[in-house]
Amino acid sequence: MSADFVIGLAGEAVYTVLKASAPMLVLALVVGLLISVFQATTQIQEQTLAFVPKIVAVFVSIIVFGPWILNTVVDFTYRLLNNLHHYIG
């Protein structure tokens, strides 16, 4: 295995992780932004008001995007294990 190959494989793994976590991160970002705007306009400074909706949004996104996330990770793992003889040899 060459250094270029290992770097490429690590890059593909990082890309897969980012792709799988993107729906949860984007939804948490949008909900956090909306809650921040709501807090700024109403001058409510309650800390739990920011965390609870984000946690609920992330759980909902896991339920909605769970099959796609699982498919993405299983696809990467299948390609990795299926081509293992190319990686070692």
Biotite code that builds the C-alpha atoms (Angstrom):
import biotite.structure as struc

atoms = struc.array([
    struc.Atom([0.000, 0.000, 0.000], chain_id="A", res_id=1, res_name="MET", atom_name="CA", element="C"),
    struc.Atom([1.351, 3.365, -0.954], chain_id="A", res_id=2, res_name="SER", atom_name="CA", element="C"),
    struc.Atom([0.946, 6.601, 0.941], chain_id="A", res_id=3, res_name="ALA", atom_name="CA", element="C"),
    struc.Atom([-1.219, 8.035, -1.846], chain_id="A", res_id=4, res_name="ASP", atom_name="CA", element="C"),
    struc.Atom([-3.561, 5.085, -1.588], chain_id="A", res_id=5, res_name="PHE", atom_name="CA", element="C"),
    struc.Atom([-3.927, 5.424, 2.186], chain_id="A", res_id=6, res_name="VAL", atom_name="CA", element="C"),
    struc.Atom([-4.547, 9.171, 1.901], chain_id="A", res_id=7, res_name="ILE", atom_name="CA", element="C"),
    struc.Atom([-7.152, 8.557, -0.808], chain_id="A", res_id=8, res_name="GLY", atom_name="CA", element="C"),
    struc.Atom([-8.892, 5.909, 1.280], chain_id="A", res_id=9, res_name="LEU", atom_name="CA", element="C"),
    struc.Atom([-8.886, 8.184, 4.333], chain_id="A", res_id=10, res_name="ALA", atom_name="CA", element="C"),
    struc.Atom([-10.286, 11.021, 2.223], chain_id="A", res_id=11, res_name="GLY", atom_name="CA", element="C"),
    struc.Atom([-13.072, 8.779, 0.959], chain_id="A", res_id=12, res_name="GLU", atom_name="CA", element="C"),
    struc.Atom([-13.853, 7.709, 4.525], chain_id="A", res_id=13, res_name="ALA", atom_name="CA", element="C"),
    struc.Atom([-14.013, 11.326, 5.722], chain_id="A", res_id=14, res_name="VAL", atom_name="CA", element="C"),
    struc.Atom([-16.237, 12.240, 2.756], chain_id="A", res_id=15, res_name="TYR", atom_name="CA", element="C"),
    struc.Atom([-18.572, 9.351, 3.612], chain_id="A", res_id=16, res_name="THR", atom_name="CA", element="C"),
    struc.Atom([-18.798, 10.466, 7.237], chain_id="A", res_id=17, res_name="VAL", atom_name="CA", element="C"),
    struc.Atom([-19.515, 14.065, 6.209], chain_id="A", res_id=18, res_name="LEU", atom_name="CA", element="C"),
    struc.Atom([-22.122, 12.940, 3.700], chain_id="A", res_id=19, res_name="LYS", atom_name="CA", element="C"),
    struc.Atom([-23.818, 10.709, 6.283], chain_id="A", res_id=20, res_name="ALA", atom_name="CA", element="C"),
    struc.Atom([-23.856, 13.372, 8.998], chain_id="A", res_id=21, res_name="SER", atom_name="CA", element="C"),
    struc.Atom([-24.842, 16.298, 6.768], chain_id="A", res_id=22, res_name="ALA", atom_name="CA", element="C"),
    struc.Atom([-28.643, 16.022, 7.193], chain_id="A", res_id=23, res_name="PRO", atom_name="CA", element="C"),
    struc.Atom([-28.399, 16.103, 10.984], chain_id="A", res_id=24, res_name="MET", atom_name="CA", element="C"),
    struc.Atom([-25.883, 18.947, 11.010], chain_id="A", res_id=25, res_name="LEU", atom_name="CA", element="C"),
    struc.Atom([-27.819, 21.101, 8.550], chain_id="A", res_id=26, res_name="VAL", atom_name="CA", element="C"),
    struc.Atom([-31.104, 20.605, 10.384], chain_id="A", res_id=27, res_name="LEU", atom_name="CA", element="C"),
    struc.Atom([-29.506, 21.403, 13.759], chain_id="A", res_id=28, res_name="ALA", atom_name="CA", element="C"),
    struc.Atom([-27.937, 24.516, 12.223], chain_id="A", res_id=29, res_name="LEU", atom_name="CA", element="C"),
    struc.Atom([-31.253, 25.733, 10.806], chain_id="A", res_id=30, res_name="VAL", atom_name="CA", element="C"),
    struc.Atom([-33.159, 25.055, 14.024], chain_id="A", res_id=31, res_name="VAL", atom_name="CA", element="C"),
    struc.Atom([-30.436, 26.744, 16.074], chain_id="A", res_id=32, res_name="GLY", atom_name="CA", element="C"),
    struc.Atom([-30.546, 29.787, 13.824], chain_id="A", res_id=33, res_name="LEU", atom_name="CA", element="C"),
    struc.Atom([-34.328, 30.023, 14.064], chain_id="A", res_id=34, res_name="LEU", atom_name="CA", element="C"),
    struc.Atom([-34.222, 29.675, 17.854], chain_id="A", res_id=35, res_name="ILE", atom_name="CA", element="C"),
    struc.Atom([-31.493, 32.338, 18.058], chain_id="A", res_id=36, res_name="SER", atom_name="CA", element="C"),
    struc.Atom([-33.569, 34.749, 16.005], chain_id="A", res_id=37, res_name="VAL", atom_name="CA", element="C"),
    struc.Atom([-36.587, 34.003, 18.189], chain_id="A", res_id=38, res_name="PHE", atom_name="CA", element="C"),
    struc.Atom([-34.558, 34.586, 21.355], chain_id="A", res_id=39, res_name="GLN", atom_name="CA", element="C"),
    struc.Atom([-33.130, 37.831, 20.014], chain_id="A", res_id=40, res_name="ALA", atom_name="CA", element="C"),
    struc.Atom([-36.529, 39.212, 19.036], chain_id="A", res_id=41, res_name="THR", atom_name="CA", element="C"),
    struc.Atom([-38.273, 38.245, 22.277], chain_id="A", res_id=42, res_name="THR", atom_name="CA", element="C"),
    struc.Atom([-35.242, 38.820, 24.543], chain_id="A", res_id=43, res_name="GLN", atom_name="CA", element="C"),
    struc.Atom([-35.719, 35.412, 26.167], chain_id="A", res_id=44, res_name="ILE", atom_name="CA", element="C"),
    struc.Atom([-32.325, 34.167, 27.396], chain_id="A", res_id=45, res_name="GLN", atom_name="CA", element="C"),
    struc.Atom([-33.256, 30.630, 28.451], chain_id="A", res_id=46, res_name="GLU", atom_name="CA", element="C"),
    struc.Atom([-30.472, 28.144, 27.648], chain_id="A", res_id=47, res_name="GLN", atom_name="CA", element="C"),
    struc.Atom([-32.711, 25.070, 27.467], chain_id="A", res_id=48, res_name="THR", atom_name="CA", element="C"),
    struc.Atom([-34.774, 26.779, 24.794], chain_id="A", res_id=49, res_name="LEU", atom_name="CA", element="C"),
    struc.Atom([-31.808, 26.457, 22.445], chain_id="A", res_id=50, res_name="ALA", atom_name="CA", element="C"),
    struc.Atom([-30.873, 22.838, 23.180], chain_id="A", res_id=51, res_name="PHE", atom_name="CA", element="C"),
    struc.Atom([-34.166, 20.966, 23.383], chain_id="A", res_id=52, res_name="VAL", atom_name="CA", element="C"),
    struc.Atom([-35.478, 21.843, 19.884], chain_id="A", res_id=53, res_name="PRO", atom_name="CA", element="C"),
    struc.Atom([-32.083, 21.026, 18.345], chain_id="A", res_id=54, res_name="LYS", atom_name="CA", element="C"),
    struc.Atom([-32.016, 17.630, 20.041], chain_id="A", res_id=55, res_name="ILE", atom_name="CA", element="C"),
    struc.Atom([-35.552, 16.893, 18.866], chain_id="A", res_id=56, res_name="VAL", atom_name="CA", element="C"),
    struc.Atom([-34.685, 18.024, 15.324], chain_id="A", res_id=57, res_name="ALA", atom_name="CA", element="C"),
    struc.Atom([-31.616, 15.768, 15.234], chain_id="A", res_id=58, res_name="VAL", atom_name="CA", element="C"),
    struc.Atom([-33.663, 12.783, 16.442], chain_id="A", res_id=59, res_name="PHE", atom_name="CA", element="C"),
    struc.Atom([-36.312, 13.465, 13.805], chain_id="A", res_id=60, res_name="VAL", atom_name="CA", element="C"),
    struc.Atom([-33.644, 13.739, 11.113], chain_id="A", res_id=61, res_name="SER", atom_name="CA", element="C"),
    struc.Atom([-32.159, 10.419, 12.245], chain_id="A", res_id=62, res_name="ILE", atom_name="CA", element="C"),
    struc.Atom([-35.588, 8.811, 11.903], chain_id="A", res_id=63, res_name="ILE", atom_name="CA", element="C"),
    struc.Atom([-36.237, 10.394, 8.496], chain_id="A", res_id=64, res_name="VAL", atom_name="CA", element="C"),
    struc.Atom([-32.744, 10.040, 6.985], chain_id="A", res_id=65, res_name="PHE", atom_name="CA", element="C"),
    struc.Atom([-31.743, 6.872, 8.881], chain_id="A", res_id=66, res_name="GLY", atom_name="CA", element="C"),
    struc.Atom([-32.235, 4.450, 5.986], chain_id="A", res_id=67, res_name="PRO", atom_name="CA", element="C"),
    struc.Atom([-30.257, 6.682, 3.623], chain_id="A", res_id=68, res_name="TRP", atom_name="CA", element="C"),
    struc.Atom([-27.444, 7.111, 6.185], chain_id="A", res_id=69, res_name="ILE", atom_name="CA", element="C"),
    struc.Atom([-27.318, 3.355, 6.773], chain_id="A", res_id=70, res_name="LEU", atom_name="CA", element="C"),
    struc.Atom([-27.276, 2.714, 3.025], chain_id="A", res_id=71, res_name="ASN", atom_name="CA", element="C"),
    struc.Atom([-24.408, 5.188, 2.551], chain_id="A", res_id=72, res_name="THR", atom_name="CA", element="C"),
    struc.Atom([-22.273, 3.648, 5.294], chain_id="A", res_id=73, res_name="VAL", atom_name="CA", element="C"),
    struc.Atom([-23.026, 0.075, 4.218], chain_id="A", res_id=74, res_name="VAL", atom_name="CA", element="C"),
    struc.Atom([-22.200, 0.988, 0.604], chain_id="A", res_id=75, res_name="ASP", atom_name="CA", element="C"),
    struc.Atom([-18.808, 2.362, 1.638], chain_id="A", res_id=76, res_name="PHE", atom_name="CA", element="C"),
    struc.Atom([-18.095, -0.668, 3.820], chain_id="A", res_id=77, res_name="THR", atom_name="CA", element="C"),
    struc.Atom([-19.148, -3.074, 1.075], chain_id="A", res_id=78, res_name="TYR", atom_name="CA", element="C"),
    struc.Atom([-16.881, -1.374, -1.478], chain_id="A", res_id=79, res_name="ARG", atom_name="CA", element="C"),
    struc.Atom([-14.019, -1.359, 1.027], chain_id="A", res_id=80, res_name="LEU", atom_name="CA", element="C"),
    struc.Atom([-14.347, -5.041, 1.954], chain_id="A", res_id=81, res_name="LEU", atom_name="CA", element="C"),
    struc.Atom([-15.156, -6.159, -1.586], chain_id="A", res_id=82, res_name="ASN", atom_name="CA", element="C"),
    struc.Atom([-11.942, -4.603, -2.924], chain_id="A", res_id=83, res_name="ASN", atom_name="CA", element="C"),
    struc.Atom([-9.798, -5.659, 0.017], chain_id="A", res_id=84, res_name="LEU", atom_name="CA", element="C"),
    struc.Atom([-7.660, -7.944, -2.141], chain_id="A", res_id=85, res_name="HIS", atom_name="CA", element="C"),
    struc.Atom([-6.713, -4.913, -4.273], chain_id="A", res_id=86, res_name="HIS", atom_name="CA", element="C"),
    struc.Atom([-5.782, -2.926, -1.173], chain_id="A", res_id=87, res_name="TYR", atom_name="CA", element="C"),
    struc.Atom([-3.509, -5.558, 0.348], chain_id="A", res_id=88, res_name="ILE", atom_name="CA", element="C"),
    struc.Atom([-1.888, -6.867, -2.820], chain_id="A", res_id=89, res_name="GLY", atom_name="CA", element="C"),
])
